[in-house]
Each structure stands twice: as C-alpha cells, then as structure tokens.
Amino acid sequence: MIEDLDLFGVAAYARAATCPRLETAECVQWRLQKNCSLTPRQLATCLVCFSLPGLLAGLAFYALGAPMILALLVLQFSTLVWCFVQYARHASDCEWLTVSRGAIEVQVDCGATRSRSTFSPVAASLRLLDQQQNLIAISERGHSVHIGGGLPRHLRPHLFQNLCNVARQFQ
C-alpha cells in the first residue's frame, strides 16, 4: 500500500501517517514534518553561490562607472536573502503527536514558536475537517488544535484513522 502512494516520492510521509514513530505499551507517538529539500546550511551555501558572482559583476560595473547596476543587484540579492531566511525559519517545522493512557499531547513547532496542548483521550473530540483544509482537529472544552499541515492532503485521512484507533485503545 505504501509503495502505491509513492507517485511523487511521498513514501516517507505514508509511513509517518500509517506507522507511528514510537510505539510502546505506554504511548504511541508520531512526528509529522514538512518535506523541505534543503537544510538551512545547504540553503546558505546556495545563497553564497548565487550571490557572489552577481555581486562581483556588480562591483566590476561599479568600477567601470555604472553604479546603478550594483544598486539593483544589492536590492535583488537582499530580496533573495529575505526569501531564503523565511524558508530556513520553517524548514524545521514539525508536529509531535503523543497518545498515552492519560493524555493526547500535541506539540507544534512553527518557526521560532512552540505551542503545546494536552487533551484527555476520553473527553477530546477528533474530527477530520472539510475537503478544503482536510486537517485533523483535536478539541476539548473550547480549545482546539489543527494538525497534519505537513502531510500531503491525501495522507491525512490515514493519519486520522490511525489516531482514532489509537485514542480508542487508550481510553
């Protein structure tokens, strides 16, 4: 089944949705992470490789009496740096989902912020949101968390089904 889903290289996501990362008698844990191809270090290397030749050419034009070319290249590369920094901030975004006998714990790391929520397996409501978002909502007493944003949309129902089954076991 997992190999059938690997049309676009998503076998790792299929395993994450269908197989927990950690499974013991006390708890079951998933780690859901986005598929970022480059690490922040690789991204910095790419940025230097893209920027250095252009900036050297801009300095050559500046020396030849065309300062506006260097100014435009500095503007272009500062925009590129800003985009790469935004990408790098979210390259390590992930969601930790732990189901144990006493609690369903959700930890969401997004950029520099980390939020943690704890729900009771008995009182928590699990539901799959509409087809547009297709996220998993865990709510209890007015507090709600949406998870599954790092998974491809077609794999979220698999995670939802597995989560419901595990939550039922720990009730």
Summary of the structure (lengths in Angstrom):
residues: 171
radius of gyration: 22.2
end to end distance: 28.7
largest distance: 75.2
contacts: 475
relative contact order: 0.15
helix: 46%
strand: 26%
